[in-house]
Amino acid sequence: MVNPAYRVQSIELSQIRKIFEMGDENSINLGIGEPDFDVPENIKIAMKSAIDNNDSHYTPNKGYLDLREEISKKFKNENNIKTNPENIIVTSGASEGLYLCAQALFNKNDEVIIPDPGFLSYESCVKLSEAQAIPLKCKMENNFEIKAEDVKEIINKNTKAIILNSPSNPTGAVMDKEDVKAIADLSTDYDFMIISDEIYEKIIYDKKHYSPGEFSDNVITINGFSKTYAMTGLRIGYLTGNSEIIEELLKVHQYCVACASSVSQRGAVEALKGEQTTVNNMVKEFEKRRSLIVNSLIDMGHECVTPQGAFYAFPKIENSDIFVEKAAKSGVLTVPGIAFGENGKDFVRMSYANSYENIEKAMDILKTL
């Protein structure tokens, strides 16, 4: 057998997927990172119309122009990011956007700062590019928020980029405007890139979202439709950056997927142009579930920061591996915090993207462990 590339040998399959295999059809899944809502009807209609009109062929590499025009308006009106359709690439999900950035920007021995705990794809994408992932400890005493002073401490001549994620997976932390702007200023002063993963941007409760792309040109902003519009399986995302960087990202995109799904792109246009009532209702429901899960965990005696965004609670639970295994055997699937970095040890990620009733049942089970 031919040996696989050492790049692939340096990463592992997702620990989250391993957890799913421990349960069965009767398990309550607090591990999955996707909304339990259906795609809004207006988006379904747009995609059905696309199929009926035989809109199933290759699209421009960057994506349909009308979609990129709507994305450009969205960036301007909601994020204060100045861009244009030519500087936007429509991707097969935000995950592809992350991969494009790593392959197009990082070289061997480059250092890339990633949040710890942070989304597990960050480290793997960095390793696949042969760069070095440098963990940035997100401290519980700071509500797991990324702080500019902590970033400044680990910047050096080899720093090529930092990956920001606000709201955060797995902690639900939302960065303050002061830190977003300060890190944007650092990117200009020290000449490194910010890759801003804003996929949970609309799922936010008590704070306001700020994009570093508002404050610096050294930013690639990644977003998508998976979380906001429950379009996870439709694999549709987008990114923007300056024209020079977009050209390099496009090279990888062309030889990776060529273009995003035509039907999904038609749905994405409607998502941006259509009414947003379903999104607002979804966020309100998540907020109710957030109160339920956080209060239940605190009542059990677990220390738990109230998440400000996304749909994850991240309680501190010692011997988390044992807890997760016992919970799974009792019918509740959760994810050990160590899956998201060393600083996630003795924490557990619990998704409240499940029904209120199921979360109540899950909390009653966890009380007995």
Phi, psi and chi 1 to 4 in degrees:
 res  aa     phi    psi   chi1   chi2   chi3   chi4
   1 MET       -  136.3  175.7 -178.2  172.5      -
   2 VAL   -72.9  131.6  176.4      -      -      -
   3 ASN   -69.1  140.1  -69.3  -32.3      -      -
   4 PRO   -69.3  161.9   25.0  -33.1      -      -
   5 ALA   -61.1  142.7      -      -      -      -
   6 TYR   -62.7  -24.3   68.0   88.8      -      -
   7 ARG   -60.9  -41.0  -64.1 -176.1  -57.5  -81.3
   8 VAL   -73.8  -34.8  178.6      -      -      -
   9 GLN   -66.8  -18.2  -68.8  177.8  -48.6      -
  10 SER   -81.4   -7.8   71.0      -      -      -
  11 ILE  -121.1  166.0   63.3  174.1      -      -
  12 GLU  -122.3  161.0  -62.1  179.5   -2.4      -
  13 LEU   -65.2  154.5  -68.5  171.8      -      -
  14 SER   -58.0  128.7  167.2      -      -      -
  15 GLN   -67.1  -25.5  -69.6 -169.3   44.4      -
  16 ILE   -63.4  -42.8  -62.4  174.9      -      -
  17 ARG   -65.4  -33.1  -66.2  -64.6  169.6 -176.2
  18 LYS   -63.6  -36.0  -67.8  179.0 -176.9  178.0
  19 ILE   -62.8  -40.7  -63.7  -61.2      -      -
  20 PHE   -58.9  -32.9  -64.0  160.4      -      -
  21 GLU   -71.1  -12.7  -63.6  174.2    4.2      -
  22 MET   -82.1  -15.2  -62.1  171.2   65.2      -
  23 GLY  -103.8 -172.9      -      -      -      -
  24 ASP  -138.5 -170.6   55.9   35.0      -      -
  25 GLU   -65.9  -16.2   65.3  -85.7    7.6      -
  26 ASN   -94.5   -4.3  -63.3  -44.9      -      -
  27 SER   -71.5  147.3  -62.7      -      -      -
  28 ILE   -91.7  118.4  -60.6  173.2      -      -
  29 ASN   -93.5  104.7 -165.3  -23.9      -      -
  30 LEU  -105.6   23.3  -58.6 -175.2      -      -
  31 GLY  -108.3  -24.4      -      -      -      -
  32 ILE   -72.6  140.0 -165.8   70.6      -      -
  33 GLY  -104.6   53.7      -      -      -      -
  34 GLU  -145.9  146.8   69.0  170.1  -17.4      -
  35 PRO   -59.1  144.5  -22.1   33.3      -      -
  36 ASP   -91.3   16.0   58.9  -46.0      -      -
  37 PHE   -94.6  162.6  -62.1   88.8      -      -
  38 ASP   -89.0  160.0  -66.4  -33.6      -      -
  39 VAL   -60.9  132.7  175.5      -      -      -
  40 PRO   -54.8  147.0  -28.6   37.1      -      -
  41 GLU   -59.5  -39.7  -77.0  -59.6  -42.0      -
  42 ASN   -63.4  -32.4   61.2  -44.8      -      -
  43 ILE   -73.3  -40.1  -60.4  174.0      -      -
  44 LYS   -58.7  -44.6  -71.1 -177.9 -176.4  178.7
  45 ILE   -61.1  -42.1  -68.6  170.0      -      -
  46 ALA   -63.0  -39.8      -      -      -      -
  47 MET   -72.8  -38.1  -68.6 -169.7  -67.6      -
  48 LYS   -62.4  -41.1  -70.8  174.8 -176.6  176.2
  49 SER   -62.1  -38.8  177.3      -      -      -
  50 ALA   -62.2  -41.8      -      -      -      -
  51 ILE   -65.8  -45.4  -67.4  172.3      -      -
  52 ASP   -60.8  -30.8  -69.3  -20.6      -      -
  53 ASN   -91.0   12.9  -67.7  -33.1      -      -
  54 ASN    57.3   35.8  -63.7  -48.9      -      -
  55 ASP   -85.5   67.8 -166.3   -8.1      -      -
  56 SER  -131.7   27.6   54.8      -      -      -
  57 HIS  -108.0  176.4  -58.5  -79.2      -      -
  58 TYR   -56.5  144.7  -72.1  130.7      -      -
  59 THR  -108.9  170.8   78.0      -      -      -
  60 PRO   -52.8  147.0  -26.1   34.9      -      -
  61 ASN   -52.3  -41.7  -71.0  139.8      -      -
  62 LYS   -78.4  -11.5  -70.3 -177.7  179.8  179.0
  63 GLY   111.0  164.3      -      -      -      -
  64 TYR   -57.5  140.2  -77.6  127.7      -      -
  65 LEU   -62.4  -41.4  177.8   58.6      -      -
  66 ASP   -65.0  -32.7   59.2  -20.6      -      -
  67 LEU   -68.8  -44.2  174.6   54.3      -      -
  68 ARG   -65.6  -30.2  -72.7 -176.4  -76.7  125.1
  69 GLU   -66.4  -41.8  -72.6  173.7  -20.8      -
  70 GLU   -67.8  -38.5  -69.1  -59.2  -37.8      -
  71 ILE   -64.4  -40.9  -67.4  169.5      -      -
  72 SER   -60.3  -43.6 -178.6      -      -      -
  73 LYS   -62.5  -41.7  -67.6  175.6 -172.3  175.5
  74 LYS   -60.2  -46.6 -174.1  -94.9 -178.6 -147.1
  75 PHE   -59.9  -42.5  -85.3  130.7      -      -
  76 LYS   -67.8  -48.1  177.2 -177.4  177.0 -178.5
  77 ASN   -78.5  -33.0  -64.1  -27.1      -      -
  78 GLU  -104.9  -25.6  -62.1 -177.3    4.4      -
  79 ASN  -119.7   -3.2  -55.4   99.4      -      -
  80 ASN    56.5   33.9  -67.5  -39.1      -      -
  81 ILE  -103.3  122.1  -65.8  175.0      -      -
  82 LYS   -85.3  113.1  -62.2  176.0 -178.2  177.5
  83 THR  -147.7 -175.5 -172.5      -      -      -
  84 ASN  -150.4  165.4   60.3   70.4      -      -
  85 PRO   -56.1  -30.5  -28.5   36.7      -      -
  86 GLU   -71.5  -20.6  -73.3  -54.0  -54.6      -
  87 ASN  -101.6   24.6  -75.4   -1.7      -      -
  88 ILE  -125.3  136.6  -69.3  168.1      -      -
  89 ILE  -119.9  128.2  -60.8  175.5      -      -
  90 VAL   -86.1  127.2 -179.2      -      -      -
  91 THR  -116.2  167.1   60.3      -      -      -
  92 SER   -83.1   71.5  -65.7      -      -      -
  93 GLY    87.6  160.2      -      -      -      -
  94 ALA   -63.4  -27.5      -      -      -      -
  95 SER   -60.6  -39.8  -66.3      -      -      -
  96 GLU   -64.1  -38.1 -168.7 -147.0  -18.6      -
  97 GLY   -57.0  -43.1      -      -      -      -
  98 LEU   -62.2  -43.7  -68.4  168.2      -      -
  99 TYR   -64.2  -42.2 -176.9   78.3      -      -
 100 LEU   -58.1  -45.3  -62.4 -176.3      -      -
 101 CYS   -60.2  -45.7  -69.2      -      -      -
 102 ALA   -63.8  -44.9      -      -      -      -
 103 GLN   -71.9  -32.9  -67.6  -59.8  -48.6      -
 104 ALA   -85.9  -24.4      -      -      -      -
 105 LEU  -110.4  -32.7  -62.7  178.4      -      -
 106 PHE   -95.8  139.4  -54.1  155.2      -      -
 107 ASN  -114.2  167.2  -67.5  -51.3      -      -
 108 LYS   -58.0  133.1 -169.0  171.8 -175.9  177.5
 109 ASN    78.2   -4.4  -62.6  -36.8      -      -
 110 ASP   -62.3  149.7  -78.1  -16.7      -      -
 111 GLU  -108.6  132.7  -66.4 -172.7    1.2      -
 112 VAL  -124.8  119.7 -178.3      -      -      -
 113 ILE   -80.0  129.0  -60.3  170.4      -      -
 114 ILE  -128.7  147.3   62.7  171.7      -      -
 115 PRO   -67.3  144.5   23.0  -31.5      -      -
 116 ASP  -136.8  107.3  179.7    5.9      -      -
 117 PRO   -75.1  149.4   26.5  -34.3      -      -
 118 GLY  -156.3  167.9      -      -      -      -
 119 PHE   -54.3  130.0 -177.8   42.7      -      -
 120 LEU   -65.7  -20.0   46.6   82.5      -      -
 121 SER   -67.5  -24.9  -72.5      -      -      -
 122 TYR   -59.6  -52.3  -59.5  150.3      -      -
 123 GLU   -63.1  -41.8 -178.2  177.6   16.9      -
 124 SER   -65.8  -41.5  -65.6      -      -      -
 125 CYS   -63.2  -39.4  -78.5      -      -      -
 126 VAL   -64.3  -45.4  171.6      -      -      -
 127 LYS   -63.9  -38.8  -75.6 -176.0  174.4 -179.6
 128 LEU   -64.9  -23.1  -76.3  170.8      -      -
 129 SER   -88.1   -1.9   71.7      -      -      -
 130 GLU    72.5   13.4  -59.6 -174.1   47.5      -
 131 ALA   -86.9  176.5      -      -      -      -
 132 GLN  -108.8  127.6  -62.5 -179.0   39.4      -
 133 ALA   -84.7  123.6      -      -      -      -
 134 ILE  -107.9  111.4  -54.0  -60.4      -      -
 135 PRO   -71.5  137.1   24.5  -31.9      -      -
 136 LEU  -109.7  113.7  172.2   68.9      -      -
 137 LYS   -67.8  120.8  -72.4 -172.4  176.7 -179.4
 138 CYS   -97.4  112.6  -57.9      -      -      -
 139 LYS   -90.3  140.9  -55.9  166.8 -173.5  173.5
 140 MET   -61.4  -34.8 -169.9  176.4 -167.9      -
 141 GLU   -66.7  -17.7   56.2  -96.2   34.8      -
 142 ASN  -102.8   20.8  -69.4  -27.0      -      -
 143 ASN    58.5   27.4  -63.3  -36.1      -      -
 144 PHE    68.1   10.8  -63.3  109.7      -      -
 145 GLU   -74.3  145.9  -63.9  170.2   24.7      -
 146 ILE   -76.4  127.6  -66.1  174.7      -      -
 147 LYS  -111.0  138.4  -67.4  -63.2  179.3 -178.6
 148 ALA   -60.6  -38.5      -      -      -      -
 149 GLU   -65.2  -32.3   58.3  -94.6   28.4      -
 150 ASP   -71.3  -35.7  -65.3  -28.2      -      -
 151 VAL   -64.8  -45.6  173.4      -      -      -
 152 LYS   -60.0  -32.7 -171.7  172.7 -177.0  178.9
 153 GLU   -65.7  -27.4  -76.3 -176.3    6.2      -
 154 ILE  -110.7    5.7   57.9  176.2      -      -
 155 ILE   -71.5  137.2  -65.4  171.0      -      -
 156 ASN  -147.0 -173.6   61.9   47.8      -      -
 157 LYS   -64.8  -18.9   60.7 -177.7  176.8   61.6
 158 ASN   -93.3   -3.1  -64.5  -40.5      -      -
 159 THR   -68.7  117.2  -58.6      -      -      -
 160 LYS   -99.2  -32.3 -172.7   67.1  171.5  -73.4
 161 ALA  -164.1  165.6      -      -      -      -
 162 ILE  -131.7  140.9 -178.2  171.8      -      -
 163 ILE  -102.4  121.7  -60.4  176.3      -      -
 164 LEU  -107.5  147.7  -59.8 -179.1      -      -
 165 ASN  -144.5  101.4  179.6 -145.5      -      -
 166 SER  -141.6  122.6  177.3      -      -      -
 167 PRO   -58.3  155.0  -25.3   36.4      -      -
 168 SER   -97.7  141.4  161.1      -      -      -
 169 ASN  -107.9  114.5  174.5    8.8      -      -
 170 PRO  -110.3    2.8   38.5  -37.1      -      -
 171 THR   -96.8  -19.8   66.5      -      -      -
 172 GLY    77.7   10.3      -      -      -      -
 173 ALA   -70.3  144.0      -      -      -      -
 174 VAL  -121.6  126.1  175.0      -      -      -
 175 MET   -72.0  146.0  -66.3  177.6   63.2      -
 176 ASP   -75.5  152.4  -68.7  -29.0      -      -
 177 LYS   -57.7  -39.9  178.8 -179.1 -179.3  179.7
 178 GLU   -60.3  -40.5  -67.9   74.6   16.8      -
 179 ASP   -73.3  -38.8  -70.6  -57.8      -      -
 180 VAL   -59.7  -48.1  172.5      -      -      -
 181 LYS   -66.6  -41.4 -173.8  177.5 -174.8  -52.9
 182 ALA   -63.7  -40.4      -      -      -      -
 183 ILE   -69.8  -36.1  -65.7  171.7      -      -
 184 ALA   -60.7  -42.3      -      -      -      -
 185 ASP   -64.2  -39.7  -69.0  -18.7      -      -
 186 LEU   -62.0  -37.5  -71.7  172.2      -      -
 187 SER   -63.4  -32.9   75.0      -      -      -
 188 THR   -75.9  -45.6  -57.9      -      -      -
 189 ASP   -65.1  -38.9  -64.8  -18.6      -      -
 190 TYR  -106.2    2.6  -67.9   88.0      -      -
 191 ASP    56.2   60.4 -165.4   25.3      -      -
 192 PHE  -129.4  164.8   61.7   84.7      -      -
 193 MET   -93.4  147.3  -71.2  -60.3  -57.3      -
 194 ILE  -107.7  125.8  -63.8  173.7      -      -
 195 ILE  -106.1  108.9  -61.4  168.5      -      -
 196 SER  -103.4  107.7 -176.6      -      -      -
 197 ASP   -89.3  106.3  178.6   -1.5      -      -
 198 GLU  -114.8   32.5  -56.4 -176.7   11.5      -
 199 ILE   -63.6  -26.1 -167.4   67.4      -      -
 200 TYR   -98.9   15.8  -66.1   97.2      -      -
 201 GLU   -48.5  -43.3  168.8 -163.4   25.7      -
 202 LYS   -84.8  -15.1  -66.9  -66.4 -177.1   70.6
 203 ILE   -94.9   83.8  -55.1  174.0      -      -
 204 ILE  -144.7  146.9 -162.5  166.0      -      -
 205 TYR  -116.1  -70.8  -48.6  107.7      -      -
 206 ASP  -103.0   -1.3  -51.9  -46.5      -      -
 207 LYS  -128.9  179.8  -62.6  178.6   73.9  172.3
 208 LYS  -114.5  144.6 -172.1  177.4 -175.6  -58.9
 209 HIS   -86.3  137.1  172.7   76.6      -      -
 210 TYR  -127.8  137.6  -67.3   94.5      -      -
 211 SER   -99.9  130.2  -61.8      -      -      -
 212 PRO   -61.8  -23.5   17.4  -29.3      -      -
 213 GLY   -63.1  -15.1      -      -      -      -
 214 GLU   -72.0  -25.9  175.6 -177.5   -3.8      -
 215 PHE  -113.0   -6.4  -52.4  108.1      -      -
 216 SER  -152.7  150.2  172.0      -      -      -
 217 ASP   -86.1  -10.2  -67.8  -29.9      -      -
 218 ASN   -87.7   47.4  -76.1    6.6      -      -
 219 VAL  -135.1  135.5 -179.2      -      -      -
 220 ILE  -109.3  118.7  -60.1  170.6      -      -
 221 THR  -100.0  123.8  -54.9      -      -      -
 222 ILE  -113.0  135.1  -60.7  174.3      -      -
 223 ASN  -150.3 -175.8 -149.6  -38.6      -      -
 224 GLY  -176.7 -173.0      -      -      -      -
 225 PHE  -110.7   -4.6  -61.3   85.5      -      -
 226 SER   -61.2  -49.9  -67.6      -      -      -
 227 LYS   -83.7  -45.1  -46.5  -59.1 -178.0  179.5
 228 THR   -67.5  -37.7  -58.0      -      -      -
 229 TYR  -115.8   15.8  -59.9   97.8      -      -
 230 ALA    55.3   39.3      -      -      -      -
 231 MET  -107.3   37.4  -66.0  170.2   68.4      -
 232 THR   -58.0  -46.5   51.2      -      -      -
 233 GLY   -75.7   -9.3      -      -      -      -
 234 LEU   -87.5   -8.6  -65.0  165.3      -      -
 235 ARG    49.0   71.6  -50.7  -46.8  -56.2  133.7
 236 ILE  -140.5  121.3 -172.6   75.5      -      -
 237 GLY  -143.1 -171.9      -      -      -      -
 238 TYR  -163.4  162.5   54.8   91.1      -      -
 239 LEU  -149.1  162.1   58.7   78.6      -      -
 240 THR  -143.7  153.3 -168.4      -      -      -
 241 GLY  -167.4 -173.8      -      -      -      -
 242 ASN   -72.2  162.1   65.4   54.6      -      -
 243 SER   -60.0  -36.8   55.6      -      -      -
 244 GLU   -65.0  -42.1  -68.3   80.6    8.6      -
 245 ILE   -71.0  -40.8  -75.3  177.5      -      -
 246 ILE   -57.4  -39.5  -71.5  -63.4      -      -
 247 GLU   -61.1  -40.8 -176.9  174.7   -9.9      -
 248 GLU   -70.4  -41.6  -57.7  -52.5  -47.1      -
 249 LEU   -62.5  -36.9  -62.5  177.2      -      -
 250 LEU   -63.6  -33.1 -174.0   60.6      -      -
 251 LYS   -59.5  -46.1  -67.0  175.8 -175.7  177.1
 252 VAL   -68.0  -42.5 -176.0      -      -      -
 253 HIS   -59.0  -42.9  176.4   67.4      -      -
 254 GLN   -60.8  -39.9  -76.7 -177.7  -22.2      -
 255 TYR   -94.6    1.6  -62.4  115.0      -      -
 256 CYS  -101.8  -59.5  179.4      -      -      -
 257 VAL  -126.4   -8.8  -60.3      -      -      -
 258 ALA    71.7  -55.8      -      -      -      -
 259 CYS  -161.7  158.9   63.9      -      -      -
 260 ALA   -75.4  163.7      -      -      -      -
 261 SER   -56.0  130.4  158.5      -      -      -
 262 SER   -62.7  -45.0   58.5      -      -      -
 263 VAL   -65.5  -42.8  173.3      -      -      -
 264 SER   -63.2  -35.9  -63.6      -      -      -
 265 GLN   -64.0  -37.7  -72.0 -172.1   58.9      -
 266 ARG   -66.1  -38.0  -66.5  -53.4 -173.1 -161.5
 267 GLY   -65.9  -36.1      -      -      -      -
 268 ALA   -66.3  -37.3      -      -      -      -
 269 VAL   -59.2  -47.4  172.4      -      -      -
 270 GLU   -65.3  -35.7  175.6   59.3   28.7      -
 271 ALA   -58.7  -42.7      -      -      -      -
 272 LEU   -76.8  -36.1  -68.6  175.5      -      -
 273 LYS   -86.7  -26.0  -66.0  178.1   68.3  174.2
 274 GLY   -78.5  177.6      -      -      -      -
 275 GLU   -67.1  153.4   55.8   83.9   25.0      -
 276 GLN  -110.7   16.6  -55.2  -64.9  -52.9      -
 277 THR   -59.1  -42.4  -57.0      -      -      -
 278 THR   -64.1  -35.0   54.3      -      -      -
 279 VAL   -65.5  -47.0  176.5      -      -      -
 280 ASN   -62.3  -40.4  -62.4  -28.3      -      -
 281 ASN   -66.3  -38.2  -70.0  -19.1      -      -
 282 MET   -62.6  -44.7 -179.3  178.0   69.4      -
 283 VAL   -64.3  -38.8  173.6      -      -      -
 284 LYS   -61.6  -40.5  -71.6  178.2 -177.9  176.6
 285 GLU   -67.9  -40.4  177.7   60.3   26.5      -
 286 PHE   -59.7  -38.5  -80.3  143.7      -      -
 287 GLU   -63.3  -39.8 -168.1  167.0   10.7      -
 288 LYS   -62.4  -44.2  -74.4  172.3   52.7 -178.0
 289 ARG   -66.6  -36.3  -61.0  174.8 -172.5  178.9
 290 ARG   -57.8  -47.0  177.1 -173.7   67.7  154.9
 291 SER   -60.2  -42.9  -63.7      -      -      -
 292 LEU   -61.6  -50.4  169.7   62.1      -      -
 293 ILE   -72.1  -40.5 -163.3  167.9      -      -
 294 VAL   -66.8  -46.6  170.0      -      -      -
 295 ASN   -64.1  -37.2  -70.0  -23.1      -      -
 296 SER   -65.1  -43.0  -62.1      -      -      -
 297 LEU   -65.5  -40.7  -70.7  165.7      -      -
 298 ILE   -65.2  -39.6  -69.4  173.6      -      -
 299 ASP   -62.9  -28.5  -72.6  -16.0      -      -
 300 MET   -76.8   -9.9  -69.1  179.4 -145.3      -
 301 GLY    97.8    9.3      -      -      -      -
 302 HIS   -91.6  134.3  -59.0  -54.3      -      -
 303 GLU   -73.7  129.4 -167.8  175.0   -3.0      -
 304 CYS  -148.2  120.3 -174.5      -      -      -
 305 VAL   -74.1  136.1  172.9      -      -      -
 306 THR   -71.4  117.1  -60.1      -      -      -
 307 PRO   -67.3  140.7   23.2  -31.5      -      -
 308 GLN   -94.8   -9.1  -59.4  -61.3  -47.1      -
 309 GLY  -162.1 -177.1      -      -      -      -
 310 ALA    59.0 -156.1      -      -      -      -
 311 PHE  -141.5   48.7   37.9   66.8      -      -
 312 TYR  -129.7  137.7  -53.4  106.7      -      -
 313 ALA  -102.6  149.2      -      -      -      -
 314 PHE  -135.4   68.3 -157.5   63.8      -      -
 315 PRO   -71.1  151.7   28.6  -36.6      -      -
 316 LYS   -85.4  118.7 -173.6  173.0 -175.5  178.9
 317 ILE  -138.7  110.9  -59.5  176.7      -      -
 318 GLU   -64.6  152.4  -67.4 -174.3    6.7      -
 319 ASN    53.6   49.6  -59.4  -45.7      -      -
 320 SER   -62.0  -33.0   57.2      -      -      -
 321 ASP   -61.4  -43.1  -73.2  -16.2      -      -
 322 ILE   -66.5  -41.2  -64.4  173.3      -      -
 323 PHE   -60.4  -46.7  175.2   90.2      -      -
 324 VAL   -62.4  -41.0  167.2      -      -      -
 325 GLU   -65.8  -44.1 -174.7  174.6  -10.0      -
 326 LYS   -64.9  -39.8  -70.5  172.6   63.5  177.2
 327 ALA   -62.8  -42.6      -      -      -      -
 328 ALA   -63.7  -41.4      -      -      -      -
 329 LYS   -66.6  -23.8  -70.7  178.9  178.7  178.0
 330 SER   -91.2   -1.2  -60.7      -      -      -
 331 GLY   101.4   15.5      -      -      -      -
 332 VAL  -125.7  120.4  179.6      -      -      -
 333 LEU   -95.2  125.0  -58.5 -177.2      -      -
 334 THR  -133.2  178.0   59.9      -      -      -
 335 VAL  -126.6  129.1 -177.7      -      -      -
 336 PRO   -65.1  138.2   24.7  -33.1      -      -
 337 GLY   -62.1  -25.1      -      -      -      -
 338 ILE   -62.5  -20.5 -167.2   67.5      -      -
 339 ALA   -62.8  -18.7      -      -      -      -
 340 PHE  -107.8   12.1  -55.1   95.8      -      -
 341 GLY   127.5  161.8      -      -      -      -
 342 GLU   -59.0  -33.3  -73.3  -63.5  -38.9      -
 343 ASN   -74.2   -5.8 -151.9   38.9      -      -
 344 GLY   -90.5   -0.7      -      -      -      -
 345 LYS   -59.6  141.3 -176.8 -179.4  179.2 -177.8
 346 ASP    67.3   24.3  -68.1  -30.1      -      -
 347 PHE  -127.9  162.9  -70.4   87.3      -      -
 348 VAL  -135.2  134.0  174.5      -      -      -
 349 ARG   -91.8  129.4 -168.1 -170.0   79.0  169.0
 350 MET  -126.3  122.7  -61.1 -177.8 -171.7      -
 351 SER   -88.1  134.6  167.1      -      -      -
 352 TYR  -104.2   30.4   45.8   93.7      -      -
 353 ALA   -88.5   55.7      -      -      -      -
 354 ASN  -144.5  167.7 -154.9  -42.6      -      -
 355 SER   -66.1  153.6   71.5      -      -      -
 356 TYR   -56.6  -42.3 -167.1   94.3      -      -
 357 GLU   -64.1  -42.6  -67.5   73.3   22.4      -
 358 ASN   -67.0  -36.1  -82.1  -16.3      -      -
 359 ILE   -65.6  -41.0  -65.4  171.7      -      -
 360 GLU   -57.9  -46.8  -79.2 -173.9  -46.3      -
 361 LYS   -61.8  -42.6  -66.6  176.5 -175.3  176.8
 362 ALA   -62.8  -42.3      -      -      -      -
 363 MET   -65.0  -37.1  -66.0  -60.2  104.6      -
 364 ASP   -63.8  -38.0  -73.3  -20.4      -      -
 365 ILE   -68.2  -45.7  -67.5  170.7      -      -
 366 LEU   -64.5  -26.9  -64.7 -177.7      -      -
 367 LYS   -61.4  -25.6  -71.8  175.9 -174.5  175.7
 368 THR   -87.5   -8.3   66.4      -      -      -
 369 LEU   -76.2      -  -61.2 -176.9      -      -
